[in-house]
Amino acid sequence: MNFRRQPNPNRNHPSFCPYCAGTDLFPDDEDDFAWKCQECLRIFSVRFHGQDDAPVAPAPAVSSNEALQRSLARRGHTTAPKA
Ligand SMILES: [Zn+2]
């Protein structure tokens, strides 16, 4: 018989208590996301709900050759020098 629960991959690990900034935190059995602060005895949950898209997407990166050609063009060269 195994009494141990399966690990919760969505459980986040807080570094500090959000109420007293204590660092003496332990998982609590209130629910799968609960933590107990040993300093102020509060029980709280930390949960990740997802991530929004960035408001501005960066331009796609150009290839190394294209970047080299652009750099050379900015300095007045039209072709890459022979190696
Ligand atoms: Zn606390």
PDB file of the backbone (N, CA, C, O) and the ligand in Angstrom, with CONECT records:
HET     ZN  A 101       1
ATOM      1  N   MET A   1       0.845  -1.192   0.000  1.00  0.00           N
ATOM      2  CA  MET A   1       0.000   0.000   0.000  1.00  0.00           C
ATOM      3  C   MET A   1       0.879   1.240   0.000  1.00  0.00           C
ATOM      4  O   MET A   1       1.864   1.329   0.733  1.00  0.00           O
ATOM      5  N   ASN A   2       0.500   2.185  -0.834  1.00  0.00           N
ATOM      6  CA  ASN A   2       1.278   3.407  -0.969  1.00  0.00           C
ATOM      7  C   ASN A   2       0.436   4.600  -0.552  1.00  0.00           C
ATOM      8  O   ASN A   2      -0.565   4.918  -1.195  1.00  0.00           O
ATOM      9  N   PHE A   3       0.843   5.259   0.527  1.00  0.00           N
ATOM     10  CA  PHE A   3       0.092   6.407   1.025  1.00  0.00           C
ATOM     11  C   PHE A   3       0.553   7.719   0.392  1.00  0.00           C
ATOM     12  O   PHE A   3      -0.076   8.762   0.567  1.00  0.00           O
ATOM     13  N   ARG A   4       1.642   7.651  -0.332  1.00  0.00           N
ATOM     14  CA  ARG A   4       2.211   8.874  -0.890  1.00  0.00           C
ATOM     15  C   ARG A   4       1.402   9.317  -2.113  1.00  0.00           C
ATOM     16  O   ARG A   4       1.078   8.508  -2.982  1.00  0.00           O
ATOM     17  N   ARG A   5       1.075  10.641  -2.168  1.00  0.00           N
ATOM     18  CA  ARG A   5       0.350  11.172  -3.326  1.00  0.00           C
ATOM     19  C   ARG A   5       1.302  11.347  -4.500  1.00  0.00           C
ATOM     20  O   ARG A   5       2.516  11.456  -4.324  1.00  0.00           O
ATOM     21  N   GLN A   6       0.732  11.374  -5.700  1.00  0.00           N
ATOM     22  CA  GLN A   6       1.522  11.664  -6.888  1.00  0.00           C
ATOM     23  C   GLN A   6       1.968  13.128  -6.826  1.00  0.00           C
ATOM     24  O   GLN A   6       1.204  13.976  -6.364  1.00  0.00           O
ATOM     25  N   PRO A   7       3.180  13.443  -7.277  1.00  0.00           N
ATOM     26  CA  PRO A   7       3.609  14.840  -7.260  1.00  0.00           C
ATOM     27  C   PRO A   7       2.735  15.692  -8.173  1.00  0.00           C
ATOM     28  O   PRO A   7       2.297  15.241  -9.231  1.00  0.00           O
ATOM     29  N   ASN A   8       2.486  16.934  -7.748  1.00  0.00           N
ATOM     30  CA  ASN A   8       1.673  17.869  -8.523  1.00  0.00           C
ATOM     31  C   ASN A   8       2.606  18.717  -9.388  1.00  0.00           C
ATOM     32  O   ASN A   8       3.324  19.561  -8.852  1.00  0.00           O
ATOM     33  N   PRO A   9       2.618  18.520 -10.712  1.00  0.00           N
ATOM     34  CA  PRO A   9       3.558  19.275 -11.551  1.00  0.00           C
ATOM     35  C   PRO A   9       3.227  20.752 -11.632  1.00  0.00           C
ATOM     36  O   PRO A   9       4.063  21.543 -12.069  1.00  0.00           O
ATOM     37  N   ASN A  10       2.022  21.149 -11.220  1.00  0.00           N
ATOM     38  CA  ASN A  10       1.627  22.562 -11.289  1.00  0.00           C
ATOM     39  C   ASN A  10       1.866  23.299  -9.985  1.00  0.00           C
ATOM     40  O   ASN A  10       1.558  24.487  -9.891  1.00  0.00           O
ATOM     41  N   ARG A  11       2.411  22.626  -8.971  1.00  0.00           N
ATOM     42  CA  ARG A  11       2.682  23.295  -7.702  1.00  0.00           C
ATOM     43  C   ARG A  11       3.900  24.206  -7.859  1.00  0.00           C
ATOM     44  O   ARG A  11       4.965  23.769  -8.296  1.00  0.00           O
ATOM     45  N   ASN A  12       3.728  25.455  -7.502  1.00  0.00           N
ATOM     46  CA  ASN A  12       4.846  26.398  -7.524  1.00  0.00           C
ATOM     47  C   ASN A  12       5.457  26.466  -6.138  1.00  0.00           C
ATOM     48  O   ASN A  12       4.792  26.190  -5.140  1.00  0.00           O
ATOM     49  N   HIS A  13       6.716  26.832  -6.084  1.00  0.00           N
ATOM     50  CA  HIS A  13       7.422  26.894  -4.818  1.00  0.00           C
ATOM     51  C   HIS A  13       7.737  28.345  -4.471  1.00  0.00           C
ATOM     52  O   HIS A  13       8.665  28.923  -5.036  1.00  0.00           O
ATOM     53  N   PRO A  14       6.983  28.940  -3.553  1.00  0.00           N
ATOM     54  CA  PRO A  14       7.279  30.324  -3.176  1.00  0.00           C
ATOM     55  C   PRO A  14       8.537  30.387  -2.320  1.00  0.00           C
ATOM     56  O   PRO A  14       8.832  29.463  -1.562  1.00  0.00           O
ATOM     57  N   SER A  15       9.266  31.473  -2.447  1.00  0.00           N
ATOM     58  CA  SER A  15      10.457  31.677  -1.625  1.00  0.00           C
ATOM     59  C   SER A  15      10.137  32.406  -0.334  1.00  0.00           C
ATOM     60  O   SER A  15      10.828  32.250   0.673  1.00  0.00           O
ATOM     61  N   PHE A  16       9.054  33.224  -0.379  1.00  0.00           N
ATOM     62  CA  PHE A  16       8.705  34.049   0.784  1.00  0.00           C
ATOM     63  C   PHE A  16       7.209  33.981   1.034  1.00  0.00           C
ATOM     64  O   PHE A  16       6.422  33.822   0.102  1.00  0.00           O
ATOM     65  N   CYS A  17       6.823  34.101   2.293  1.00  0.00           N
ATOM     66  CA  CYS A  17       5.417  34.226   2.658  1.00  0.00           C
ATOM     67  C   CYS A  17       4.916  35.578   2.148  1.00  0.00           C
ATOM     68  O   CYS A  17       5.572  36.589   2.395  1.00  0.00           O
ATOM     69  N   PRO A  18       3.773  35.638   1.441  1.00  0.00           N
ATOM     70  CA  PRO A  18       3.267  36.921   0.942  1.00  0.00           C
ATOM     71  C   PRO A  18       2.735  37.829   2.052  1.00  0.00           C
ATOM     72  O   PRO A  18       2.443  38.997   1.792  1.00  0.00           O
ATOM     73  N   TYR A  19       2.603  37.328   3.273  1.00  0.00           N
ATOM     74  CA  TYR A  19       2.044  38.131   4.363  1.00  0.00           C
ATOM     75  C   TYR A  19       3.127  38.679   5.283  1.00  0.00           C
ATOM     76  O   TYR A  19       3.087  39.850   5.660  1.00  0.00           O
ATOM     77  N   CYS A  20       4.106  37.830   5.652  1.00  0.00           N
ATOM     78  CA  CYS A  20       5.124  38.297   6.598  1.00  0.00           C
ATOM     79  C   CYS A  20       6.538  38.201   6.020  1.00  0.00           C
ATOM     80  O   CYS A  20       7.506  38.538   6.703  1.00  0.00           O
ATOM     81  N   ALA A  21       6.670  37.742   4.761  1.00  0.00           N
ATOM     82  CA  ALA A  21       7.966  37.575   4.100  1.00  0.00           C
ATOM     83  C   ALA A  21       8.828  36.516   4.771  1.00  0.00           C
ATOM     84  O   ALA A  21      10.040  36.481   4.561  1.00  0.00           O
ATOM     85  N   GLY A  22       8.222  35.660   5.570  1.00  0.00           N
ATOM     86  CA  GLY A  22       8.962  34.563   6.183  1.00  0.00           C
ATOM     87  C   GLY A  22       9.413  33.556   5.141  1.00  0.00           C
ATOM     88  O   GLY A  22       8.803  33.421   4.080  1.00  0.00           O
ATOM     89  N   THR A  23      10.490  32.852   5.459  1.00  0.00           N
ATOM     90  CA  THR A  23      11.024  31.869   4.514  1.00  0.00           C
ATOM     91  C   THR A  23      10.830  30.439   4.997  1.00  0.00           C
ATOM     92  O   THR A  23      11.260  29.500   4.328  1.00  0.00           O
ATOM     93  N   ASP A  24      10.200  30.261   6.130  1.00  0.00           N
ATOM     94  CA  ASP A  24      10.016  28.929   6.709  1.00  0.00           C
ATOM     95  C   ASP A  24       8.673  28.369   6.237  1.00  0.00           C
ATOM     96  O   ASP A  24       7.698  28.350   6.988  1.00  0.00           O
ATOM     97  N   LEU A  25       8.637  27.911   4.970  1.00  0.00           N
ATOM     98  CA  LEU A  25       7.406  27.478   4.325  1.00  0.00           C
ATOM     99  C   LEU A  25       7.405  25.972   4.118  1.00  0.00           C
ATOM    100  O   LEU A  25       8.425  25.375   3.774  1.00  0.00           O
ATOM    101  N   PHE A  26       6.241  25.370   4.335  1.00  0.00           N
ATOM    102  CA  PHE A  26       6.088  23.944   4.092  1.00  0.00           C
ATOM    103  C   PHE A  26       4.792  23.688   3.344  1.00  0.00           C
ATOM    104  O   PHE A  26       3.817  24.410   3.553  1.00  0.00           O
ATOM    105  N   PRO A  27       4.748  22.671   2.467  1.00  0.00           N
ATOM    106  CA  PRO A  27       3.488  22.318   1.811  1.00  0.00           C
ATOM    107  C   PRO A  27       2.437  21.972   2.848  1.00  0.00           C
ATOM    108  O   PRO A  27       2.749  21.372   3.877  1.00  0.00           O
ATOM    109  N   ASP A  28       1.192  22.346   2.583  1.00  0.00           N
ATOM    110  CA  ASP A  28       0.095  22.082   3.503  1.00  0.00           C
ATOM    111  C   ASP A  28      -0.924  21.195   2.812  1.00  0.00           C
ATOM    112  O   ASP A  28      -1.037  21.218   1.587  1.00  0.00           O
ATOM    113  N   ASP A  29      -1.663  20.419   3.580  1.00  0.00           N
ATOM    114  CA  ASP A  29      -2.631  19.501   2.979  1.00  0.00           C
ATOM    115  C   ASP A  29      -4.011  20.121   2.774  1.00  0.00           C
ATOM    116  O   ASP A  29      -4.980  19.408   2.514  1.00  0.00           O
ATOM    117  N   GLU A  30      -4.106  21.472   2.891  1.00  0.00           N
ATOM    118  CA  GLU A  30      -5.382  22.152   2.623  1.00  0.00           C
ATOM    119  C   GLU A  30      -5.848  21.870   1.190  1.00  0.00           C
ATOM    120  O   GLU A  30      -7.007  21.524   0.965  1.00  0.00           O
ATOM    121  N   ASP A  31      -4.940  22.019   0.233  1.00  0.00           N
ATOM    122  CA  ASP A  31      -5.195  21.571  -1.140  1.00  0.00           C
ATOM    123  C   ASP A  31      -3.840  21.318  -1.805  1.00  0.00           C
ATOM    124  O   ASP A  31      -2.800  21.400  -1.151  1.00  0.00           O
ATOM    125  N   ASP A  32      -3.855  21.012  -3.095  1.00  0.00           N
ATOM    126  CA  ASP A  32      -2.614  20.650  -3.774  1.00  0.00           C
ATOM    127  C   ASP A  32      -1.687  21.824  -4.006  1.00  0.00           C
ATOM    128  O   ASP A  32      -0.557  21.627  -4.454  1.00  0.00           O
ATOM    129  N   PHE A  33      -2.129  23.055  -3.712  1.00  0.00           N
ATOM    130  CA  PHE A  33      -1.302  24.225  -3.974  1.00  0.00           C
ATOM    131  C   PHE A  33      -0.996  25.008  -2.700  1.00  0.00           C
ATOM    132  O   PHE A  33      -0.390  26.077  -2.768  1.00  0.00           O
ATOM    133  N   ALA A  34      -1.398  24.502  -1.559  1.00  0.00           N
ATOM    134  CA  ALA A  34      -1.314  25.267  -0.309  1.00  0.00           C
ATOM    135  C   ALA A  34       0.069  25.162   0.333  1.00  0.00           C
ATOM    136  O   ALA A  34       0.741  24.134   0.256  1.00  0.00           O
ATOM    137  N   TRP A  35       0.464  26.257   0.963  1.00  0.00           N
ATOM    138  CA  TRP A  35       1.707  26.335   1.731  1.00  0.00           C
ATOM    139  C   TRP A  35       1.390  26.903   3.106  1.00  0.00           C
ATOM    140  O   TRP A  35       0.491  27.731   3.253  1.00  0.00           O
ATOM    141  N   LYS A  36       2.118  26.461   4.091  1.00  0.00           N
ATOM    142  CA  LYS A  36       1.954  27.000   5.434  1.00  0.00           C
ATOM    143  C   LYS A  36       3.223  27.717   5.842  1.00  0.00           C
ATOM    144  O   LYS A  36       4.327  27.181   5.743  1.00  0.00           O
ATOM    145  N   CYS A  37       3.038  28.954   6.308  1.00  0.00           N
ATOM    146  CA  CYS A  37       4.162  29.729   6.825  1.00  0.00           C
ATOM    147  C   CYS A  37       4.326  29.370   8.296  1.00  0.00           C
ATOM    148  O   CYS A  37       3.393  29.519   9.085  1.00  0.00           O
ATOM    149  N   GLN A  38       5.506  28.900   8.659  1.00  0.00           N
ATOM    150  CA  GLN A  38       5.756  28.502  10.041  1.00  0.00           C
ATOM    151  C   GLN A  38       5.965  29.702  10.959  1.00  0.00           C
ATOM    152  O   GLN A  38       5.968  29.565  12.182  1.00  0.00           O
ATOM    153  N   GLU A  39       6.143  30.893  10.350  1.00  0.00           N
ATOM    154  CA  GLU A  39       6.410  32.084  11.166  1.00  0.00           C
ATOM    155  C   GLU A  39       5.132  32.800  11.567  1.00  0.00           C
ATOM    156  O   GLU A  39       4.998  33.222  12.715  1.00  0.00           O
ATOM    157  N   CYS A  40       4.164  32.950  10.614  1.00  0.00           N
ATOM    158  CA  CYS A  40       2.918  33.633  10.962  1.00  0.00           C
ATOM    159  C   CYS A  40       1.737  32.664  10.978  1.00  0.00           C
ATOM    160  O   CYS A  40       0.613  33.071  11.273  1.00  0.00           O
ATOM    161  N   LEU A  41       1.972  31.393  10.666  1.00  0.00           N
ATOM    162  CA  LEU A  41       0.988  30.312  10.705  1.00  0.00           C
ATOM    163  C   LEU A  41      -0.147  30.490   9.699  1.00  0.00           C
ATOM    164  O   LEU A  41      -1.186  29.842   9.825  1.00  0.00           O
ATOM    165  N   ARG A  42       0.037  31.370   8.689  1.00  0.00           N
ATOM    166  CA  ARG A  42      -0.966  31.506   7.637  1.00  0.00           C
ATOM    167  C   ARG A  42      -0.801  30.383   6.616  1.00  0.00           C
ATOM    168  O   ARG A  42       0.304  29.900   6.369  1.00  0.00           O
ATOM    169  N   ILE A  43      -1.915  29.986   6.038  1.00  0.00           N
ATOM    170  CA  ILE A  43      -1.912  29.000   4.964  1.00  0.00           C
ATOM    171  C   ILE A  43      -2.405  29.704   3.707  1.00  0.00           C
ATOM    172  O   ILE A  43      -3.471  30.319   3.712  1.00  0.00           O
ATOM    173  N   PHE A  44      -1.633  29.614   2.639  1.00  0.00           N
ATOM    174  CA  PHE A  44      -1.978  30.309   1.396  1.00  0.00           C
ATOM    175  C   PHE A  44      -1.655  29.401   0.220  1.00  0.00           C
ATOM    176  O   PHE A  44      -0.956  28.399   0.365  1.00  0.00           O
ATOM    177  N   SER A  45      -2.174  29.766  -0.946  1.00  0.00           N
ATOM    178  CA  SER A  45      -1.944  28.987  -2.159  1.00  0.00           C
ATOM    179  C   SER A  45      -1.223  29.827  -3.185  1.00  0.00           C
ATOM    180  O   SER A  45      -1.443  31.034  -3.286  1.00  0.00           O
ATOM    181  N   VAL A  46      -0.356  29.179  -3.949  1.00  0.00           N
ATOM    182  CA  VAL A  46       0.341  29.808  -5.060  1.00  0.00           C
ATOM    183  C   VAL A  46       0.032  28.966  -6.282  1.00  0.00           C
ATOM    184  O   VAL A  46       0.267  27.758  -6.298  1.00  0.00           O
ATOM    185  N   ARG A  47      -0.498  29.621  -7.308  1.00  0.00           N
ATOM    186  CA  ARG A  47      -0.951  28.867  -8.458  1.00  0.00           C
ATOM    187  C   ARG A  47      -0.605  29.605  -9.750  1.00  0.00           C
ATOM    188  O   ARG A  47      -0.783  30.819  -9.848  1.00  0.00           O
ATOM    189  N   PHE A  48      -0.116  28.871 -10.727  1.00  0.00           N
ATOM    190  CA  PHE A  48       0.218  29.434 -12.031  1.00  0.00           C
ATOM    191  C   PHE A  48      -0.961  29.224 -12.967  1.00  0.00           C
ATOM    192  O   PHE A  48      -1.371  28.087 -13.201  1.00  0.00           O
ATOM    193  N   HIS A  49      -1.517  30.323 -13.511  1.00  0.00           N
ATOM    194  CA  HIS A  49      -2.697  30.219 -14.375  1.00  0.00           C
ATOM    195  C   HIS A  49      -2.358  30.316 -15.850  1.00  0.00           C
ATOM    196  O   HIS A  49      -3.238  30.098 -16.682  1.00  0.00           O
ATOM    197  N   GLY A  50      -1.144  30.626 -16.207  1.00  0.00           N
ATOM    198  CA  GLY A  50      -0.782  30.745 -17.610  1.00  0.00           C
ATOM    199  C   GLY A  50      -0.038  32.035 -17.861  1.00  0.00           C
ATOM    200  O   GLY A  50       0.334  32.743 -16.926  1.00  0.00           O
ATOM    201  N   GLN A  51       0.174  32.334 -19.124  1.00  0.00           N
ATOM    202  CA  GLN A  51       0.953  33.514 -19.498  1.00  0.00           C
ATOM    203  C   GLN A  51       0.305  34.147 -20.719  1.00  0.00           C
ATOM    204  O   GLN A  51      -0.031  33.456 -21.681  1.00  0.00           O
ATOM    205  N   ASP A  52       0.128  35.479 -20.678  1.00  0.00           N
ATOM    206  CA  ASP A  52      -0.421  36.197 -21.815  1.00  0.00           C
ATOM    207  C   ASP A  52       0.640  36.353 -22.893  1.00  0.00           C
ATOM    208  O   ASP A  52       1.839  36.249 -22.634  1.00  0.00           O
ATOM    209  N   ASP A  53       0.164  36.607 -24.118  1.00  0.00           N
ATOM    210  CA  ASP A  53       1.092  36.899 -25.197  1.00  0.00           C
ATOM    211  C   ASP A  53       1.728  38.260 -24.951  1.00  0.00           C
ATOM    212  O   ASP A  53       1.112  39.142 -24.352  1.00  0.00           O
ATOM    213  N   ALA A  54       2.957  38.426 -25.411  1.00  0.00           N
ATOM    214  CA  ALA A  54       3.636  39.716 -25.290  1.00  0.00           C
ATOM    215  C   ALA A  54       2.902  40.753 -26.142  1.00  0.00           C
ATOM    216  O   ALA A  54       2.397  40.407 -27.210  1.00  0.00           O
ATOM    217  N   PRO A  55       2.827  42.028 -25.698  1.00  0.00           N
ATOM    218  CA  PRO A  55       2.113  43.041 -26.481  1.00  0.00           C
ATOM    219  C   PRO A  55       2.800  43.339 -27.807  1.00  0.00           C
ATOM    220  O   PRO A  55       2.140  43.716 -28.776  1.00  0.00           O
ATOM    221  N   VAL A  56       4.104  43.176 -27.860  1.00  0.00           N
ATOM    222  CA  VAL A  56       4.853  43.416 -29.092  1.00  0.00           C
ATOM    223  C   VAL A  56       5.758  42.215 -29.322  1.00  0.00           C
ATOM    224  O   VAL A  56       6.525  41.820 -28.443  1.00  0.00           O
ATOM    225  N   ALA A  57       5.657  41.641 -30.516  1.00  0.00           N
ATOM    226  CA  ALA A  57       6.503  40.492 -30.830  1.00  0.00           C
ATOM    227  C   ALA A  57       7.794  40.982 -31.468  1.00  0.00           C
ATOM    228  O   ALA A  57       7.750  41.866 -32.323  1.00  0.00           O
ATOM    229  N   PRO A  58       8.938  40.437 -31.082  1.00  0.00           N
ATOM    230  CA  PRO A  58      10.182  40.866 -31.720  1.00  0.00           C
ATOM    231  C   PRO A  58      10.219  40.410 -33.173  1.00  0.00           C
ATOM    232  O   PRO A  58       9.604  39.409 -33.542  1.00  0.00           O
ATOM    233  N   ALA A  59      10.951  41.163 -33.988  1.00  0.00           N
ATOM    234  CA  ALA A  59      11.091  40.785 -35.396  1.00  0.00           C
ATOM    235  C   ALA A  59      11.873  39.477 -35.472  1.00  0.00           C
ATOM    236  O   ALA A  59      12.757  39.237 -34.650  1.00  0.00           O
ATOM    237  N   PRO A  60      11.556  38.634 -36.446  1.00  0.00           N
ATOM    238  CA  PRO A  60      12.317  37.393 -36.558  1.00  0.00           C
ATOM    239  C   PRO A  60      13.777  37.677 -36.882  1.00  0.00           C
ATOM    240  O   PRO A  60      14.085  38.621 -37.611  1.00  0.00           O
ATOM    241  N   ALA A  61      14.661  36.873 -36.349  1.00  0.00           N
ATOM    242  CA  ALA A  61      16.098  37.065 -36.559  1.00  0.00           C
ATOM    243  C   ALA A  61      16.473  36.702 -37.990  1.00  0.00           C
ATOM    244  O   ALA A  61      15.932  35.760 -38.570  1.00  0.00           O
ATOM    245  N   VAL A  62      17.406  37.464 -38.545  1.00  0.00           N
ATOM    246  CA  VAL A  62      17.879  37.152 -39.896  1.00  0.00           C
ATOM    247  C   VAL A  62      18.997  36.124 -39.786  1.00  0.00           C
ATOM    248  O   VAL A  62      19.541  35.900 -38.705  1.00  0.00           O
ATOM    249  N   SER A  63      19.333  35.506 -40.906  1.00  0.00           N
ATOM    250  CA  SER A  63      20.404  34.516 -40.893  1.00  0.00           C
ATOM    251  C   SER A  63      21.744  35.210 -40.652  1.00  0.00           C
ATOM    252  O   SER A  63      21.862  36.426 -40.801  1.00  0.00           O
ATOM    253  N   SER A  64      22.736  34.430 -40.285  1.00  0.00           N
ATOM    254  CA  SER A  64      24.073  34.989 -40.042  1.00  0.00           C
ATOM    255  C   SER A  64      24.605  35.665 -41.293  1.00  0.00           C
ATOM    256  O   SER A  64      25.204  36.738 -41.212  1.00  0.00           O
ATOM    257  N   ASN A  65      24.390  35.045 -42.458  1.00  0.00           N
ATOM    258  CA  ASN A  65      24.876  35.633 -43.710  1.00  0.00           C
ATOM    259  C   ASN A  65      24.162  36.948 -43.998  1.00  0.00           C
ATOM    260  O   ASN A  65      24.799  37.919 -44.407  1.00  0.00           O
ATOM    261  N   GLU A  66      22.848  36.992 -43.789  1.00  0.00           N
ATOM    262  CA  GLU A  66      22.098  38.232 -44.034  1.00  0.00           C
ATOM    263  C   GLU A  66      22.569  39.330 -43.081  1.00  0.00           C
ATOM    264  O   GLU A  66      22.713  40.483 -43.489  1.00  0.00           O
ATOM    265  N   ALA A  67      22.811  38.981 -41.810  1.00  0.00           N
ATOM    266  CA  ALA A  67      23.293  39.967 -40.837  1.00  0.00           C
ATOM    267  C   ALA A  67      24.658  40.505 -41.247  1.00  0.00           C
ATOM    268  O   ALA A  67      24.924  41.701 -41.122  1.00  0.00           O
ATOM    269  N   LEU A  68      25.526  39.610 -41.740  1.00  0.00           N
ATOM    270  CA  LEU A  68      26.849  40.041 -42.201  1.00  0.00           C
ATOM    271  C   LEU A  68      26.722  40.985 -43.389  1.00  0.00           C
ATOM    272  O   LEU A  68      27.393  42.016 -43.442  1.00  0.00           O
ATOM    273  N   GLN A  69      25.854  40.632 -44.346  1.00  0.00           N
ATOM    274  CA  GLN A  69      25.685  41.484 -45.535  1.00  0.00           C
ATOM    275  C   GLN A  69      25.141  42.854 -45.143  1.00  0.00           C
ATOM    276  O   GLN A  69      25.575  43.867 -45.692  1.00  0.00           O
ATOM    277  N   ARG A  70      24.204  42.902 -44.206  1.00  0.00           N
ATOM    278  CA  ARG A  70      23.659  44.188 -43.752  1.00  0.00           C
ATOM    279  C   ARG A  70      24.728  45.018 -43.051  1.00  0.00           C
ATOM    280  O   ARG A  70      24.811  46.231 -43.243  1.00  0.00           O
ATOM    281  N   SER A  71      25.546  44.350 -42.234  1.00  0.00           N
ATOM    282  CA  SER A  71      26.605  45.060 -41.523  1.00  0.00           C
ATOM    283  C   SER A  71      27.616  45.642 -42.502  1.00  0.00           C
ATOM    284  O   SER A  71      28.057  46.782 -42.356  1.00  0.00           O
ATOM    285  N   LEU A  72      27.975  44.839 -43.505  1.00  0.00           N
ATOM    286  CA  LEU A  72      28.928  45.323 -44.506  1.00  0.00           C
ATOM    287  C   LEU A  72      28.327  46.470 -45.304  1.00  0.00           C
ATOM    288  O   LEU A  72      29.022  47.434 -45.625  1.00  0.00           O
ATOM    289  N   ALA A  73      27.043  46.376 -45.628  1.00  0.00           N
ATOM    290  CA  ALA A  73      26.393  47.429 -46.409  1.00  0.00           C
ATOM    291  C   ALA A  73      26.369  48.733 -45.620  1.00  0.00           C
ATOM    292  O   ALA A  73      26.533  49.808 -46.199  1.00  0.00           O
ATOM    293  N   ARG A  74      26.163  48.652 -44.288  1.00  0.00           N
ATOM    294  CA  ARG A  74      26.171  49.879 -43.471  1.00  0.00           C
ATOM    295  C   ARG A  74      27.537  50.551 -43.487  1.00  0.00           C
ATOM    296  O   ARG A  74      27.637  51.761 -43.283  1.00  0.00           O
ATOM    297  N   ARG A  75      28.584  49.780 -43.726  1.00  0.00           N
ATOM    298  CA  ARG A  75      29.943  50.330 -43.722  1.00  0.00           C
ATOM    299  C   ARG A  75      30.458  50.587 -45.133  1.00  0.00           C
ATOM    300  O   ARG A  75      31.649  50.829 -45.330  1.00  0.00           O
ATOM    301  N   GLY A  76      29.570  50.534 -46.103  1.00  0.00           N
ATOM    302  CA  GLY A  76      29.944  50.899 -47.449  1.00  0.00           C
ATOM    303  C   GLY A  76      30.475  49.779 -48.314  1.00  0.00           C
ATOM    304  O   GLY A  76      30.911  50.038 -49.435  1.00  0.00           O
ATOM    305  N   HIS A  77      30.457  48.540 -47.841  1.00  0.00           N
ATOM    306  CA  HIS A  77      30.924  47.408 -48.647  1.00  0.00           C
ATOM    307  C   HIS A  77      29.730  46.775 -49.343  1.00  0.00           C
ATOM    308  O   HIS A  77      28.622  46.762 -48.808  1.00  0.00           O
ATOM    309  N   THR A  78      29.962  46.255 -50.529  1.00  0.00           N
ATOM    310  CA  THR A  78      28.865  45.631 -51.257  1.00  0.00           C
ATOM    311  C   THR A  78      28.940  44.118 -51.235  1.00  0.00           C
ATOM    312  O   THR A  78      27.913  43.460 -51.401  1.00  0.00           O
ATOM    313  N   THR A  79      30.123  43.536 -51.035  1.00  0.00           N
ATOM    314  CA  THR A  79      30.258  42.079 -50.968  1.00  0.00           C
ATOM    315  C   THR A  79      31.174  41.735 -49.815  1.00  0.00           C
ATOM    316  O   THR A  79      31.972  42.553 -49.356  1.00  0.00           O
ATOM    317  N   ALA A  80      31.037  40.490 -49.355  1.00  0.00           N
ATOM    318  CA  ALA A  80      31.884  40.030 -48.249  1.00  0.00           C
ATOM    319  C   ALA A  80      33.309  39.837 -48.761  1.00  0.00           C
ATOM    320  O   ALA A  80      33.495  39.354 -49.878  1.00  0.00           O
ATOM    321  N   PRO A  81      34.328  40.206 -47.962  1.00  0.00           N
ATOM    322  CA  PRO A  81      35.713  39.991 -48.389  1.00  0.00           C
ATOM    323  C   PRO A  81      36.026  38.505 -48.416  1.00  0.00           C
ATOM    324  O   PRO A  81      35.449  37.724 -47.658  1.00  0.00           O
ATOM    325  N   LYS A  82      36.951  38.116 -49.299  1.00  0.00           N
ATOM    326  CA  LYS A  82      37.355  36.721 -49.374  1.00  0.00           C
ATOM    327  C   LYS A  82      38.164  36.345 -48.121  1.00  0.00           C
ATOM    328  O   LYS A  82      39.032  37.097 -47.677  1.00  0.00           O
ATOM    329  N   ALA A  83      37.859  35.169 -47.567  1.00  0.00           N
ATOM    330  CA  ALA A  83      38.538  34.751 -46.346  1.00  0.00           C
ATOM    331  C   ALA A  83      39.893  34.156 -46.663  1.00  0.00           C
ATOM    332  O   ALA A  83      40.615  33.745 -45.754  1.00  0.00           O
TER     333      ALA A  83
HETATM  334 ZN    ZN A 101       4.110  34.319   7.083  1.00  0.00          ZN2+
END
